[in-house]
Amino acid sequence: MSEPLHYRSTRGASHAARIEEVIAAGLAPDGGLYVPEALPQRDPAEFDPNGSLADTATTLLDPFFRGSSLAGELPAICREALDFDVPLRPLSYRQDASLLELFHGPSAAFKDVGARFLAACFRRLRRNSDVPLTILVATSGDTGAAVAAAFHRQPGVRVVILYPDGRVSPRQAHQLGSFDDNVQALRVDGTFDDCQRMVKAALHDAELQLRVPLSSANSISLGRLLPQMSYYAHAALAWWREHGAPLNFIVPTGNLGNALACIWVREMGLPVGEIHLACNANATLSDYFDGSPYAPAPPWPRWPMPWTWARPAISSACAGPSPATMSCACNCMPAAWMTKPFAKPSCATRATTTKCSVRIRRRPCTCSTTWASPACRGRWCRRPIRRNSTAWSSP
């Protein structure tokens, strides 16, 4: 594909945007997400077998930037943003599985890849601008710290992070508050969805945009999604050269952002095999693939005490489509917790004993729960596990 790529909104807007406009805006004017009109094809032979992650990213992303003002800067952007390793390490206890380590960036999250790439692009796009740009970020933990680290003390850019008060871990909250200068973190009395709505409302406010130029660094930005393709491509190519076979991926996902990068790499013709989506109690995707409407999940409880991080997800009822598909979540918390209203979901009427174990602060505990009322009254309950789904809730 030699012609420059154009990008359109997922909501069908007729305007075809260039990559510079897409990165600067973050979100399409009609509220949709920018996507390329077509995905370019790449041949594995085009990639340097001894190249670094930055080299792989440069070759992979070249068609997306072709003809743009950033095309000549792309190698430097990739070297600047992707200056750490993402090794694929075999698991010691399984011969057929490896772990792709995406935590070697400054904030120890895979989102460092996209955030640093986006920051490197903005440094060049706004090189001659005298008007400061405000980056708005809604975060449930990792995104905010990665964006803050990437844009910290970058001239001409201010970062405002919105995060739900009490709904990020204490360590994440500490990390979000550790920056100064051009980074400001604000706690919101609400959920992550409330934070996201505030960001989108600001980006759609034309009058506000005239007074304060705004952009976003959330996963809605294509400037983050494109570079995230690089580590999937880099790992898949290395595996293919060594084993002569495609590399399968299991991707933890909540809203399909990171997993979409993996899917696009496969659609571009690189040796990616099966892609499995692993969901936890945030099961919006697995519920959708099982036929439910696509809707936000109920908010998680706040973090009132240090042990809360180990608390299982709470369902309004333990009765699922079939009690046989249920998983037990143990009552290994302090006895005082059992007097709390949220610790008393109703239970399925199935006289079956299920054993499970969880780990709290490195102390293992086991319990058995009888799925019968009132015998299991006050037990902790977990969402149903759909064992035959492509995307499923992990126990």
C-alpha positions in Angstrom: 0.0 0.0 0.0 1.8 3.1 -1.3 -0.9 5.7 -0.9 -1.3 7.5 2.5 -3.8 6.0 4.8 -6.9 7.9 5.9 -9.0 7.5 9.0 -12.7 7.7 9.6 -15.0 7.6 12.6 -16.6 4.4 13.7 -19.9 6.3 13.6 -19.7 6.7 9.9 -18.6 10.4 9.4 -17.7 11.2 5.8 -14.6 13.2 6.8 -11.4 11.4 6.1 -8.7 12.4 8.5 -4.9 12.2 8.4 -2.9 10.6 11.1 -1.7 13.9 12.5 -5.3 15.0 13.0 -6.2 11.7 14.5 -3.4 11.8 17.1 -4.1 15.5 17.9 -7.8 15.0 18.4 -7.9 11.7 20.1 -11.7 11.4 19.5 -13.6 12.0 16.3 -15.8 15.1 16.2 -19.0 12.9 16.1 -17.9 11.0 19.2 -16.7 7.9 17.4 -13.3 6.3 17.4 -10.9 6.8 14.5 -10.0 3.7 12.6 -8.0 3.3 9.3 -10.0 2.9 6.1 -8.1 -0.4 5.5 -5.4 -2.3 7.3 -2.2 -2.6 5.4 -0.6 -6.0 4.8 2.9 -6.7 6.1 5.2 -9.6 5.1 7.3 -11.2 7.9 10.3 -11.0 5.6 10.1 -7.2 5.8 11.2 -7.2 9.4 14.8 -7.2 10.6 15.3 -10.6 12.4 17.9 -9.0 14.7 15.9 -5.8 15.2 14.8 -4.3 18.5 11.2 -3.6 19.6 11.6 -0.1 18.2 12.8 -1.5 14.8 9.8 -3.8 14.7 7.5 -0.9 15.5 9.0 1.3 12.8 8.5 -1.3 10.1 5.0 -2.2 11.3 3.7 1.3 11.6 5.3 2.8 8.5 2.1 2.4 6.3 0.0 4.2 9.0 2.3 7.3 8.9 3.2 7.3 5.2 2.7 10.7 3.6 2.3 12.5 7.0 4.5 15.1 8.6 5.5 12.4 11.2 6.7 9.9 8.6 10.3 11.0 8.6 10.3 11.2 12.4 8.8 7.7 13.0 12.1 5.8 13.6 13.1 8.5 16.2 9.7 8.4 17.8 9.9 4.6 18.2 13.4 4.6 19.5 12.5 7.3 22.0 9.3 5.6 23.2 10.2 2.0 23.1 13.6 2.0 24.8 12.9 -1.0 27.1 12.6 -4.7 26.5 9.3 -6.7 26.3 10.8 -10.3 26.6 8.8 -13.4 25.9 9.8 -15.7 28.8 9.0 -19.5 29.0 7.2 -20.6 32.1 9.2 -22.9 34.2 6.3 -25.2 35.1 4.8 -25.5 31.5 6.7 -26.3 28.4 3.9 -25.0 26.1 3.4 -21.5 27.5 5.4 -18.3 27.8 4.8 -14.9 29.4 5.1 -11.7 27.5 6.5 -9.2 30.0 5.0 -5.8 29.4 5.9 -4.3 32.8 9.4 -3.0 32.1 8.4 0.6 31.4 8.6 3.5 33.8 5.2 2.9 35.4 5.4 -0.9 35.3 2.3 -1.2 33.0 1.9 -2.2 29.4 0.3 1.2 28.8 3.7 2.8 29.0 4.1 1.7 25.3 1.2 3.6 24.0 1.6 6.6 26.3 5.2 7.2 25.6 4.6 6.9 21.8 1.8 9.4 22.0 3.9 11.8 24.0 6.8 11.5 21.5 4.3 12.3 18.7 2.9 15.4 20.5 6.4 16.7 21.1 6.8 16.9 17.3 3.3 17.9 16.3 3.3 20.9 18.7 6.9 21.9 18.2 6.0 25.3 16.9 2.8 25.9 18.9 2.6 28.7 21.5 -0.8 27.5 22.8 -0.5 24.9 25.6 -2.4 21.6 25.1 -4.4 19.9 27.9 -4.4 16.1 27.9 -7.5 14.7 29.6 -7.2 11.2 31.0 -9.8 9.0 32.7 -8.2 6.2 34.6 -9.0 3.2 36.7 -5.4 2.9 37.7 -2.7 2.1 35.2 -3.5 4.5 32.4 -3.1 7.7 34.5 0.3 6.8 35.8 1.6 5.8 32.4 0.4 9.0 30.8 1.7 11.1 33.7 5.1 9.5 33.4 5.2 10.0 29.6 4.2 13.7 29.6 5.8 14.7 32.9 7.5 18.1 32.4 6.9 18.1 28.7 6.8 21.7 27.5 3.5 23.0 26.2 1.4 20.2 27.6 -0.6 19.9 30.7 -2.1 16.6 31.9 -5.3 16.3 34.0 -6.1 12.9 35.3 -9.5 11.9 36.6 -9.8 8.8 38.7 -12.6 7.4 40.8 -12.1 8.0 44.5 -11.7 4.8 46.4 -11.8 2.6 43.3 -8.1 2.4 42.5 -5.7 0.5 44.6 -3.7 2.4 47.3 -0.5 1.9 45.4 -2.1 3.2 42.2 -3.5 6.2 44.1 -0.1 6.9 45.5 1.5 6.7 42.0 -1.1 9.0 40.5 -0.4 11.6 43.2 3.4 11.5 42.9 3.8 13.8 39.9 3.9 17.6 40.0 4.6 20.5 37.6 2.4 19.9 34.5 0.5 16.8 35.9 -2.6 17.2 38.1 -4.6 14.2 39.4 -8.2 14.8 40.5 -10.3 12.3 42.5 -13.9 12.0 41.3 -16.7 10.9 43.6 -18.0 8.3 41.2 -17.0 5.5 39.0 -14.5 5.2 36.1 -17.5 5.5 33.7 -18.3 8.9 35.3 -14.7 10.0 34.7 -14.8 8.8 31.1 -18.1 10.6 30.5 -16.6 13.8 31.8 -13.6 13.5 29.5 -15.8 12.8 26.5 -18.1 15.7 27.3 -15.1 18.1 27.5 -13.7 16.9 24.2 -17.1 17.4 22.5 -17.5 21.0 23.9 -16.6 23.2 21.0 -16.7 26.4 23.0 -14.3 24.9 25.6 -12.0 23.7 22.9 -11.7 27.2 21.5 -10.6 28.5 24.9 -8.5 25.5 26.1 -7.2 23.1 23.4 -7.9 19.6 24.6 -6.9 16.0 23.6 -7.1 12.6 25.1 -4.6 9.9 26.0 -7.1 7.2 26.8 -7.4 3.9 24.8 -9.9 5.8 22.6 -6.8 7.4 21.1 -5.4 5.7 18.0 -2.1 7.1 18.9 -2.0 4.6 21.8 -3.5 1.6 20.0 -1.2 1.6 17.0 2.1 1.3 19.0 0.6 -1.4 21.2 0.5 -3.6 18.1 4.3 -3.6 18.1 4.9 -5.9 21.1 2.5 -8.5 19.7 4.2 -8.3 16.3 7.7 -8.5 17.9 6.9 -11.6 20.0 5.0 -13.3 17.2 7.8 -12.8 14.6 10.5 -14.0 17.1 8.4 -17.2 17.8 7.7 -17.8 14.1 11.4 -17.6 13.2 12.4 -20.0 16.0 9.5 -22.5 15.7 8.1 -22.0 12.2 4.5 -21.6 13.6 2.2 -18.8 14.6 2.1 -17.6 18.3 -1.2 -17.9 20.1 -2.1 -15.2 22.7 -4.2 -15.1 25.8 -4.9 -11.4 26.5 -6.4 -10.1 29.8 -8.9 -7.6 28.7 -11.7 -5.4 30.1 -12.9 -3.3 27.1 -11.0 -4.9 24.2 -8.4 -2.1 23.7 -5.2 -4.1 24.2 -6.7 -7.2 22.6 -7.7 -5.2 19.5 -4.1 -4.4 18.9 -3.3 -8.1 18.8 -6.3 -8.8 16.4 -5.1 -6.1 14.0 -1.6 -7.6 13.9 -3.1 -10.9 12.8 -5.3 -9.1 10.2 -2.2 -7.5 8.8 -0.8 -10.9 7.9 1.7 -11.5 10.7 2.1 -14.9 12.3 -0.5 -14.6 15.2 -2.6 -17.7 15.7 -5.5 -18.1 18.1 -6.4 -15.1 20.4 -8.2 -15.8 23.6 -9.7 -13.1 25.8 -9.4 -13.5 29.5 -11.9 -11.6 31.6 -12.2 -11.3 35.4 -15.3 -10.2 37.3 -15.4 -7.2 35.0 -17.3 -9.4 32.6 -18.9 -6.9 30.3 -17.3 -8.5 27.2 -18.0 -12.1 28.1 -21.6 -11.3 28.9 -21.9 -9.6 25.5 -20.4 -12.5 23.6 -22.8 -14.7 25.5 -25.8 -12.7 24.1 -26.3 -10.0 26.8 -26.7 -6.3 25.8 -23.4 -4.4 25.9 -23.7 -2.4 29.1 -21.4 -1.3 31.9 -21.0 -3.6 34.8 -22.1 -2.4 38.3 -19.4 -0.5 40.1 -17.0 -2.3 42.4 -17.0 -1.5 46.1 -14.6 1.2 47.4 -11.4 0.3 49.2 -12.1 1.1 52.9 -9.3 -1.0 54.4 -6.0 -2.6 53.3 -7.5 -6.1 52.9 -10.1 -5.0 50.4 -7.9 -5.7 47.4 -8.3 -9.4 48.0 -12.1 -9.3 48.4 -13.9 -11.2 45.7 -16.4 -9.6 43.3 -19.8 -9.4 44.8 -22.9 -10.5 42.8 -26.4 -9.5 43.8 -27.3 -13.2 43.9 -25.4 -16.5 43.7 -28.1 -18.0 41.5 -26.8 -18.2 38.0 -28.2 -19.7 34.8 -27.2 -23.1 36.2 -25.8 -23.8 39.7 -23.4 -26.3 38.1 -21.6 -23.4 36.4 -21.0 -21.5 39.7 -17.7 -21.0 41.3 -17.1 -20.7 45.1 -15.4 -17.7 46.5 -14.3 -18.4 50.1 -15.3 -16.6 53.3 -11.8 -16.1 54.6 -12.2 -12.5 55.7 -12.4 -11.3 59.3 -15.6 -12.4 61.1 -16.6 -8.8 61.6 -17.0 -8.4 57.8 -19.9 -10.9 57.9 -22.0 -8.3 59.6 -21.7 -5.9 56.6 -24.7 -5.7 54.3 -22.7 -6.3 51.2 -21.5 -9.6 52.6 -24.9 -11.2 52.5 -25.9 -12.1 48.9 -28.5 -14.7 48.4 -27.5 -18.2 47.5 -28.5 -20.8 45.0 -30.7 -23.6 46.2 -28.3 -26.4 45.3 -27.1 -28.8 48.0 -23.6 -29.2 46.6 -20.4 -28.6 48.5 -17.7 -26.8 46.5 -14.2 -26.4 47.7 -11.9 -23.5 46.8 -9.0 -21.6 48.1 -7.9 -18.0 47.9 -4.8 -16.2 49.1 -4.8 -13.1 51.2 -1.6 -11.3 52.0 0.3 -14.5 51.1 -1.6 -16.6 53.7 -3.5 -19.4 52.0 -7.0 -20.3 53.3 -9.5 -22.8 52.3 -13.2 -23.2 52.9 -16.2 -25.1 51.7 -19.5 -23.6 50.9 -22.8 -25.4 50.6 -24.9 -23.9 47.9 -28.1 -24.2 49.9 -30.2 -21.7 51.8 -29.8 -20.8 54.6 -26.7 -22.8 55.1 -24.5 -20.5 53.0 -26.1 -17.3 54.1 -23.4 -14.6 54.5 -21.0 -16.5 52.3 -19.1 -14.6 49.6 -20.4 -15.2 46.1 -18.8 -15.0 42.7 -20.3 -14.3 39.3 -21.1 -17.3 37.2 -18.3 -18.8 35.1 -19.2 -19.5 31.5 -16.7 -22.2 30.7 -17.5 -22.7 27.0 -17.2 -19.0 26.0 -14.5 -17.5 23.9 -14.3 -14.8 26.5 -15.0 -15.9 30.0 -14.9 -14.8 33.7 -11.8 -16.2 35.4 -12.3 -17.8 38.8 
